[in-house]
């Protein structure tokens, strides 16, 4: 996501910092770095987002996803900078029957969701000039630096080469989101300076099984794909069965440019030269 934003926001003067440049859990370091650069806008894409690992290392999850956001918000307030923070669909419990809008009540089910929601609350309480961007199921051209195995697309394409049968859950519904579309939407959003909370995903919804099926169909790859219940993959992590987000705030501003999820998937597969 960070790499995508650097590409999309080229018209701005950018200072792209990695983990080797700044440790967001260190309040003094965050303050020193922001005082050195005095940016007009900070975009925080840093997160501890391995959901399973968050359950095992809850303190680390809260240090990064909550206290880290707090540290950045405090420093942004001192240097008079706005902050755009990336959050998640996992702040909701998945009991809804229709897409969540920005004003719906959060109720996270796991450590990751709780820590991300706490980060939102810290930001709201400290800094008025903020964007909170909740999104879902990210994938794109660039691999995450710390995520093993690449995106869901990368994992499916690899499994198609290595397995006779691929099993994917069919009872978890979301909207997979192409990072290039998300980055372009963020570019439009920051122009408005209309601060607040925004849902930003591609349009429509699907299960992980339907997403996998579309990957293989668009790529013209024949596989033995089987949709299964989440119970087939025992886990100590509770996940929302339905976490579709509606981009209502973007729509109300008249700037919702997010493609439908299948068109976005096709565009990504073309960019990857899969099709």
C-alpha positions in Angstrom: 0.0 0.0 0.0 2.8 2.4 0.9 4.6 1.8 -2.4 1.4 2.3 -4.3 0.8 5.7 -2.6 4.3 6.8 -3.5 3.6 6.1 -7.1 0.2 7.8 -7.1 1.2 10.9 -5.2 4.2 11.8 -7.3 3.0 15.3 -7.8 3.6 16.0 -4.1 6.9 16.3 -2.3 7.1 13.0 -0.6 9.2 11.7 2.3 8.5 7.9 2.2 9.7 6.5 5.5 10.2 2.7 6.2 10.5 0.9 9.5 14.2 1.5 9.4 13.6 5.2 9.3 11.0 5.5 12.1 9.7 3.3 14.9 6.2 4.5 15.6 6.1 2.8 19.0 8.9 5.2 20.1 7.1 8.5 20.9 10.4 10.5 21.1 11.6 9.2 17.8 8.3 10.0 16.1 8.3 13.5 17.5 11.9 14.1 16.4 11.3 12.8 12.8 8.1 14.9 12.3 9.8 18.0 13.8 12.6 17.5 11.3 10.3 17.4 8.3 7.2 19.3 9.4 4.9 17.7 6.8 1.5 19.1 5.9 0.1 15.5 5.8 1.2 12.2 7.3 -0.2 9.0 5.9 0.2 6.0 8.3 0.2 2.6 6.5 2.1 0.9 9.4 0.3 -1.9 11.1 0.7 -5.2 12.9 -1.8 -7.0 10.6 -1.2 -10.7 10.9 -4.4 -11.6 12.6 -3.2 -14.8 14.1 0.0 -13.3 15.4 -1.9 -10.5 17.0 -3.7 -13.1 19.1 -0.4 -14.5 20.3 1.3 -11.1 20.8 -1.5 -8.9 21.9 0.9 -6.4 23.6 2.8 -5.9 20.4 -0.5 -5.5 18.5 -1.6 -2.7 20.8 1.9 -1.1 20.8 1.8 -0.7 17.0 -1.9 -0.5 16.1 -3.0 1.7 19.0 -0.1 3.4 20.8 1.8 3.9 17.6 -1.2 5.8 16.2 -1.4 7.8 19.4 2.3 8.8 19.1 1.9 9.9 15.5 -1.3 11.9 16.3 0.4 13.7 19.2 3.4 14.6 17.0 1.1 15.7 14.1 -0.7 18.1 16.5 2.6 19.6 17.6 3.7 20.3 14.0 0.3 21.3 12.8 0.0 18.3 10.3 -3.0 16.4 9.2 -3.0 12.6 9.5 -4.5 10.0 7.3 -4.7 6.6 9.0 -5.5 3.2 7.4 -7.9 1.1 9.4 -9.9 -2.0 8.8 -13.2 -3.8 8.3 -12.3 -6.0 11.2 -13.5 -3.4 13.7 -17.0 -4.8 13.0 -18.4 -8.1 14.2 -19.9 -9.3 11.0 -23.5 -9.8 12.3 -24.9 -7.2 9.8 -27.0 -8.3 6.9 -26.1 -5.3 4.7 -22.9 -3.3 4.1 -21.5 -1.4 7.1 -21.5 2.4 6.8 -19.2 4.8 8.7 -21.6 5.5 11.6 -22.4 1.9 12.4 -21.3 0.8 15.8 -18.0 -1.1 15.9 -17.7 -4.4 17.8 -14.4 -6.2 17.0 -14.1 -9.9 17.6 -10.3 -10.3 17.8 -7.2 -8.6 19.1 -6.3 -7.2 15.7 -9.7 -5.5 15.4 -9.7 -4.2 18.9 -6.2 -2.8 18.6 -7.1 -1.1 15.3 -10.3 0.4 16.8 -8.3 1.7 19.7 -6.0 3.4 17.2 -9.0 5.1 15.7 -10.2 6.3 19.1 -6.8 7.7 20.0 -6.6 9.6 16.7 -10.2 11.0 17.1 -9.5 12.2 20.6 -6.1 13.9 19.9 -6.3 15.4 16.4 -9.1 17.1 14.6 -7.4 17.2 11.2 -7.6 13.5 10.5 -8.8 11.0 7.9 -9.6 7.5 9.0 -9.8 5.2 6.0 -11.3 1.8 6.6 -10.6 -0.8 3.9 -10.7 -4.5 3.3 -8.9 -7.5 1.8 -6.0 -5.6 0.2 -4.1 -7.0 -2.8 -1.9 -5.4 -5.5 1.2 -5.3 -7.6 3.6 -4.8 -4.7 4.2 -7.4 -2.0 3.9 -6.5 1.6 7.4 -6.3 3.2 6.4 -8.5 6.1 3.6 -10.7 4.9 4.6 -14.2 4.0 3.4 -15.7 0.7 2.2 -12.5 -0.9 -1.4 -11.4 -1.4 -4.4 -13.8 -1.7 -4.0 -13.7 -5.5 -0.3 -14.7 -5.2 -1.2 -17.5 -2.8 -4.0 -18.9 -5.1 -1.8 -18.8 -8.2 1.0 -20.6 -6.3 -1.4 -23.2 -5.0 -2.8 -23.9 -8.5 0.7 -25.0 -9.4 1.3 -27.1 -6.3 -2.0 -28.7 -5.3 -4.5 -31.1 -6.9 -7.3 -29.5 -4.9 -7.7 -26.0 -3.4 -10.1 -25.4 -0.5 -11.2 -21.8 0.2 -13.8 -20.7 2.8 -17.2 -19.8 1.4 -18.8 -18.3 4.5 -16.7 -15.2 5.0 -18.0 -12.3 2.9 -16.0 -9.1 2.2 -15.0 -6.8 -0.6 -11.4 -7.4 -1.8 -9.7 -4.1 -2.7 -7.0 -3.3 -5.2 -4.4 -1.1 -3.6 -4.0 1.0 -6.8 -7.7 1.9 -6.7 -7.4 2.6 -3.0 -4.3 4.9 -3.5 -6.1 6.8 -6.3 -9.1 7.3 -4.1 -7.0 8.5 -1.2 -5.4 11.1 -3.6 -8.9 12.4 -4.3 -9.9 12.4 -0.7 -7.0 14.4 0.6 -7.7 17.1 -1.9 -11.0 17.8 -0.1 -9.5 18.4 3.4 -13.0 17.1 4.5 -11.7 15.3 7.6 -13.5 12.3 9.1 -14.0 8.6 8.8 -14.4 7.0 5.3 -15.0 3.5 4.1 -12.9 2.9 0.9 -13.2 -0.5 -0.8 -14.0 -1.7 -4.3 -17.7 -2.0 -5.0 -19.7 -5.2 -4.5 -19.1 -8.2 -2.3 -18.0 -11.8 -2.5 -16.8 -14.7 -0.4 -13.2 -15.7 -0.4 -14.2 -18.8 -2.5 -15.9 -16.5 -5.0 -12.9 -14.3 -5.1 -10.6 -17.3 -5.8 -13.0 -18.6 -8.4 -12.9 -15.3 -10.2 -9.1 -15.3 -10.1 -8.9 -18.6 -11.8 -11.7 -17.9 -14.3 -10.2 -14.5 -15.4 -6.7 -16.1 -15.6 -8.1 -19.1 -17.5 -6.5 -21.5 -15.1 -8.3 -24.9 -14.6 -8.2 -26.0 -11.0 -10.2 -28.2 -8.7 -11.5 -25.5 -6.4 -13.8 -26.4 -3.5 -15.7 -24.0 -1.3 -15.7 -25.1 2.4 -16.9 -23.9 5.8 -14.6 -22.0 8.1 -14.9 -24.9 10.4 -12.7 -26.8 8.0 -9.9 -24.5 9.1 -9.9 -24.6 12.9 -8.6 -21.4 14.4 -8.5 -19.6 17.7 -9.1 -16.3 15.9 -12.7 -15.1 15.6 -13.3 -13.5 12.2 -16.4 -11.5 11.1 -18.4 -13.6 8.7 -19.6 -10.5 6.9 -17.4 -7.4 6.7 -18.6 -5.6 3.6 -18.2 -1.8 3.8 -20.3 0.8 2.0 -18.4 3.9 0.7 -21.3 6.2 1.8 -19.2 9.1 3.0 -17.3 9.2 -0.3 -20.6 9.0 -2.2 -22.0 11.9 -0.2 -18.9 13.9 -1.1 -19.4 13.0 -4.8 -15.9 11.5 -5.1 -16.4 7.8 -5.0 -14.3 6.5 -7.9 -13.8 2.9 -6.7 -14.3 0.2 -9.4 -16.3 -2.9 -8.8 -14.2 -5.7 -7.4 -14.2 -7.9 -10.5 -13.0 -5.0 -12.7 -10.3 -4.2 -10.2 -9.2 -7.8 -10.1 -9.0 -7.9 -13.9 -6.9 -4.8 -13.9 -4.5 -6.2 -11.3 -4.1 -9.5 -13.2 -3.3 -7.5 -16.3 -0.8 -5.4 -14.5 0.8 -8.6 -13.2 0.8 -9.9 -16.8 -1.2 -13.0 -15.7 -3.7 -12.2 -18.5 
